[in-house]
């Protein structure tokens, strides 16, 4: 998914955030940490979980289980 970036973004900054669909966000973040990519806190949303990080080029990224939530 592509989500609009925060309204406070300044010119020259990314205007989108890449969001990757992951069924088990907690396990994915744990595996990433073992390989040097640290995600922030897990956030509980409306029936799904997500976490944010910066890729090696400092672009905002996120992993989310939103696509897998039960309707």
C-alpha positions in Angstrom: 0.0 0.0 0.0 1.0 3.6 -0.4 -0.2 6.1 2.2 0.2 9.8 2.0 2.9 11.1 4.3 2.2 13.4 7.3 0.8 16.8 6.5 3.9 18.3 8.2 6.3 17.1 5.6 8.5 19.8 4.2 9.6 20.2 0.5 12.3 17.8 -0.5 11.0 15.1 1.9 9.2 12.0 0.9 5.5 12.5 0.2 4.6 8.8 0.4 5.4 6.1 2.9 5.8 2.5 1.7 3.7 0.1 3.8 4.4 -3.6 3.5 1.6 -6.1 4.3 2.8 -8.6 6.9 0.5 -11.1 8.6 2.5 -11.3 11.9 4.0 -7.8 12.5 5.6 -8.7 15.8 7.5 -11.7 14.5 8.5 -9.8 11.3 9.9 -6.9 13.4 11.8 -9.4 15.6 13.4 -11.0 12.6 14.3 -7.6 11.1 16.0 -6.6 14.4 18.1 -9.7 14.2 19.3 -8.4 10.8 19.9 -4.8 11.9 16.6 -3.1 10.9 14.9 -1.7 14.0 11.2 -0.9 14.0 9.6 1.3 16.5 6.8 0.4 18.9 4.0 -1.8 17.8 0.7 0.1 17.4 -2.7 -1.4 17.8 -5.2 0.0 15.3 -8.7 -0.9 14.3 -8.3 -4.7 14.2 -4.7 -4.7 13.0 -1.1 -3.9 14.1 1.6 -1.8 12.5 5.1 -0.5 13.2 7.3 2.2 11.6 10.9 2.4 10.7 13.4 4.1 8.4 15.1 2.2 5.7 18.9 2.5 5.2 18.3 5.6 3.0 16.2 7.2 5.8 12.9 6.8 4.0 9.9 6.1 6.1 8.5 2.6 5.9 5.9 0.7 7.8 4.7 -2.9 8.2 1.0 -3.6 8.8 -1.3 -6.5 9.2 -4.2 -4.4 8.0 -4.7 -6.4 4.8 -5.1 -9.5 7.0 -7.6 -8.1 9.6 -10.8 -9.9 10.0 -13.8 -7.9 8.8 
